[in-house]
Amino acid sequence: MTSGKSVRIAVLFEPGKKARPVWFELNRRQHRVQETTYHWQDCVGERQLLHYAVSDGDALYELVFDPADQSWTIHSQRTE
């Protein structure tokens, strides 16, 4: 399990649709997102955070976007 580790990520932003993670790098390995299984938002104090539960076909990951500083972190990983 990983908590709050910064990740490099590619995201598609399309008009009228939610942002869609395409791939991310974790431990110098690129993981292609095959499916976004769920997304939600919450607040930590005044900060709004956007969460994406994604799968690369081998494991599930929780990617978190912080719009305030435009950063992405990974908060959990679970093997399927």
C-alpha positions in Angstrom: 0.0 0.0 0.0 1.2 3.5 -1.0 0.0 6.7 0.7 0.4 10.2 -0.7 3.2 9.4 -3.1 3.5 11.9 -6.0 3.1 10.4 -9.4 3.5 11.6 -13.0 0.3 11.1 -14.9 -1.3 11.7 -18.3 -5.0 12.9 -18.2 -7.5 13.6 -21.0 -9.7 16.6 -20.5 -12.7 16.7 -22.9 -15.4 19.3 -23.1 -18.5 18.2 -21.1 -16.8 15.2 -19.6 -14.9 14.4 -16.4 -11.1 14.2 -16.6 -9.9 10.7 -17.5 -6.5 9.3 -16.4 -4.8 7.5 -19.3 -1.5 6.4 -17.7 0.7 7.0 -14.6 4.2 6.2 -13.6 4.9 4.4 -10.3 8.4 3.2 -9.3 9.7 4.1 -12.8 7.1 1.9 -14.5 4.3 3.2 -16.7 0.8 1.8 -15.9 -1.8 2.2 -18.6 -5.3 2.8 -17.1 -7.6 0.2 -18.6 -10.7 1.2 -16.5 -11.8 3.9 -14.1 -14.0 2.0 -11.7 -15.2 4.9 -9.6 -14.6 8.6 -9.0 -15.6 10.9 -6.2 -14.6 14.1 -4.4 -14.1 15.2 -0.9 -12.6 18.0 1.1 -9.7 18.2 3.5 -10.1 21.5 5.3 -10.7 24.0 2.6 -9.0 21.8 -0.1 -11.2 19.9 -2.6 -9.7 16.6 -3.7 -10.8 14.5 -6.7 -10.3 10.8 -6.4 -10.1 8.2 -9.2 -10.2 4.4 -8.6 -8.4 2.9 -11.6 -7.2 -0.4 -12.8 -4.3 -1.3 -15.1 -5.6 -4.9 -15.5 -3.3 -6.2 -12.7 -4.1 -4.0 -9.7 -6.4 -1.3 -8.4 -5.1 2.2 -7.6 -6.5 5.3 -6.0 -5.2 8.4 -7.8 -5.9 11.8 -6.1 -5.9 15.2 -7.8 -5.5 18.4 -5.8 -6.7 21.3 -8.0 -5.2 23.9 -5.6 -1.6 22.9 -6.5 -2.3 20.8 -9.7 -0.7 17.8 -8.1 -1.4 14.0 -8.4 -0.7 11.5 -5.8 -1.4 7.8 -5.3 -3.1 6.9 -2.1 -3.5 3.1 -2.3 -2.8 0.1 -4.3 -4.5 -3.3 -4.2 -3.6 -6.4 -6.3 -6.7 -7.9 -8.0 
